[in-house]
Amino acid sequence: MRKRYILLVLAILAVVAGWSGFWFYAAGEVEKRLDLALEEFARDGMQVVCEDRTVGGYPFRMEVRCKTVVVVLADGSKVANGPLRAVALVYNPRHIIVEADAPLAARLAAVPVDLSGRWNLAQASLIFKGGTVASMAVSLQGVDAAAAGGFGAQKAAAERAELHVRRAPDKPDTTDIAVTLDKGSLAGALFNADPFDAGVLVRLPDGTDWLAGREPPLAIIGMPIEVREAFISRDDARITANGVLTLGADGYFAGDLEVTAAEPGRVAELIRPFYPPDSAIPAAFQGALSGFGKKTTLNGQPAVSAKLTFREGGVRIGFIPIARMVPLF
């Protein structure tokens, strides 16, 4: 009997020793891959510094910690963030959880604009498949952000902001991107808005390569972007839109969106905070929507629906011009 216990203890020690050896080998490989990734970023003109980097998490996790993270782009733009942690289970390395602590400070050289941000909790979940990101979810809670530049100062806040990216389950060669904002608010030189909810869900054909970085950002030109749902709401007032838009080489979108508004008499009130105080667009939009829209329902509420047309830098409902677009580039 005693011999069995000795053999059992020896077997356990052998397993522990083998697992420990594997873990430390894997930790070394993580260090090497991180160094290679940083070198590749540097060749592309982007400097990434992870201060006081450590790799830990023994025995079942791989955990990379940085005291601070600083990113400097080729044009001189700089982003600095507080402590960052990235964790993966040793037996499931394709699923990485990232947590970042505030604050964030950024300087955009091209604009120039200074950005800052704080939050209560920031987490991201990334799942890799075939060497690329198959799905990603980012969640920020208790967000306060600010921007300062030649326009003055602008603040934004939200109870929760989320980004979700995935390969579409029904069409694996396309990518779904969803952004939601709960109880967002704006205050400052450009916009002032009481708490509102907003979100957008779009589908990109061939979006996997674009999001994986194998295509340049401007590869999105000519790509039909399916707006599956976009919305903004406050209390019972709500506007939704869906349709297909295409970004042209001139920087303008072209296409049609079906717009539906519950509480149509409050459309101007709902969107006015996102326009200059003297803008006629909110009133024109509400008038055109009421004049050309057809009666329908939205979430059980009486509503009106009309086609919003994007053509040659202009936006219209029927033959009524609503606004002029600003080119993206």
Buried (B, 14 or more C-beta within 10 A) or exposed (E): EEEEEEEEEEEEEEEEEEBEEEBEEBBEEBBEEBEEEBEEEEEEEBEBEBEEBEBEBBEEBBBBBBEBBBBBBEEEBBBBBBBBBBBBBBEEEBBBBBBBBBEBBBBBEEEEBBBBBBBEBBBBBBBBEEEEBBBBBBBBBBBBBBBBBEEEEBBBBBBBBBBBBBBBEEEEEBBBBBBBBBEBBBBBEBBBBEBBBBBBBBBBBBBBBBBBEEBEEEEBBEBEBBBBEBBBBBEEBBBBBBBBBBBBEEEBBBBBBEBBBBBBEBBBEBBBBBBEEEEEBBEBBBBBBBEBBEEEEBEEEEBBBBBBBBEEBEBBBBEBEBBEBEEEE
